[in-house]
């Protein structure tokens, strides 16, 4: 059973690697709409906020770049989710390999 589980984990890791290789441009952050006049909700603009190298940053985003930035943010979230899953699977893989080695002695 343990060897079968190891094989399943290895296949999933290979799938994750392929999905990671297919990820295009990415950037961290969250996009929000702000207003120059919040009371009347006029003068809307978009800003991207993120933290990188322990520094908080904010960048204004032009309307014509919104779809690209949204796609890049989604790609980054996908990247983070896949790498988190990979790390979890790697830990489980290591644990099972050690268990197999102990049982083989």
matplotlib code that plots the C-alpha trace (Angstrom):
import matplotlib.pyplot as plt

x = [0.0, 2.8, 4.6, 1.3, 0.8, 4.3, 3.6, 0.4, 2.3, 5.0, 2.5, 0.7, 4.0, 4.8, 1.3, 2.0, 5.4, 3.7, 1.1, 3.7, 5.7, 2.6, 2.0, 2.7, 3.2, 2.4, 2.5, 1.3, -1.2, -4.8, -6.5, -9.0, -11.1, -10.6, -12.3, -10.9, -14.2, -15.3, -18.5, -19.9, -18.0, -16.5, -13.1, -12.6, -9.1, -7.5, -4.6, -2.6, -1.3, 1.3, 4.1, 7.5, 10.8, 9.0, 7.9, 4.4, 3.9, 1.1, 0.9, -1.7, -3.1, -4.4, -7.8, -6.4, -4.1, -6.7, -7.4, -3.6, -3.1, -6.1, -4.7, -1.3, -2.7, -4.7, -1.6, 0.3, -2.5, -2.4, 1.4, 1.2, -1.5, 0.4, 3.7, 1.9, 0.4, 3.8, 5.5, 2.8, 3.1, 6.9, 6.6, 4.2, 6.5, 9.5, 7.6, 6.4, 9.9, 11.3, 8.5, 9.3, 13.0, 12.3, 10.0, 12.5, 15.2]
y = [0.0, 2.4, 1.9, 2.5, 5.7, 6.8, 6.2, 8.3, 11.1, 11.0, 11.2, 14.1, 16.0, 15.5, 16.9, 19.9, 20.5, 20.5, 22.9, 25.2, 25.2, 26.3, 29.4, 32.6, 36.1, 36.5, 39.1, 39.1, 41.5, 42.5, 44.9, 47.4, 50.2, 53.6, 56.9, 60.4, 61.5, 58.5, 60.3, 60.6, 57.6, 59.6, 59.7, 55.9, 54.4, 51.1, 50.2, 47.1, 46.5, 43.9, 43.1, 42.1, 41.8, 42.8, 46.1, 47.1, 48.6, 50.2, 50.8, 52.5, 50.4, 51.9, 50.7, 49.3, 47.1, 45.7, 42.4, 41.7, 42.5, 40.4, 37.4, 37.9, 37.9, 34.8, 33.1, 34.0, 32.6, 29.4, 29.3, 29.6, 27.0, 24.5, 25.0, 24.6, 21.4, 20.2, 20.9, 19.0, 16.1, 16.1, 16.0, 13.0, 11.3, 11.7, 10.3, 7.3, 6.6, 6.6, 4.3, 1.9, 2.0, 1.1, -1.7, -3.1, -3.6]
z = [0.0, 0.9, -2.5, -4.3, -2.4, -3.2, -6.9, -6.7, -5.0, -7.6, -10.4, -8.8, -8.4, -12.0, -12.9, -10.7, -12.4, -15.8, -14.6, -13.1, -16.4, -18.2, -16.0, -17.9, -16.4, -12.8, -10.0, -6.4, -4.9, -4.8, -7.1, -5.8, -7.2, -5.4, -5.8, -5.9, -4.4, -2.2, -1.0, -4.5, -5.9, -8.7, -10.2, -10.1, -10.5, -9.8, -7.6, -7.0, -3.5, -2.5, -0.2, -1.6, 0.3, 3.4, 1.9, 1.2, -2.3, -4.2, -7.9, -9.9, -12.8, -16.0, -17.2, -20.4, -18.3, -15.9, -17.8, -17.9, -14.3, -13.2, -15.3, -13.7, -10.2, -11.0, -12.3, -9.1, -6.9, -9.0, -8.7, -4.9, -4.6, -6.7, -4.9, -1.5, -2.7, -4.0, -0.7, 1.2, -1.2, -0.8, 2.9, 2.7, 0.1, 2.4, 5.4, 3.4, 2.0, 5.5, 6.7, 3.8, 4.7, 8.3, 7.4, 4.9, 7.6]

ax = plt.figure().add_subplot(projection="3d")
ax.plot(x, y, z, "-o")
ax.set_aspect("equal")
plt.show()
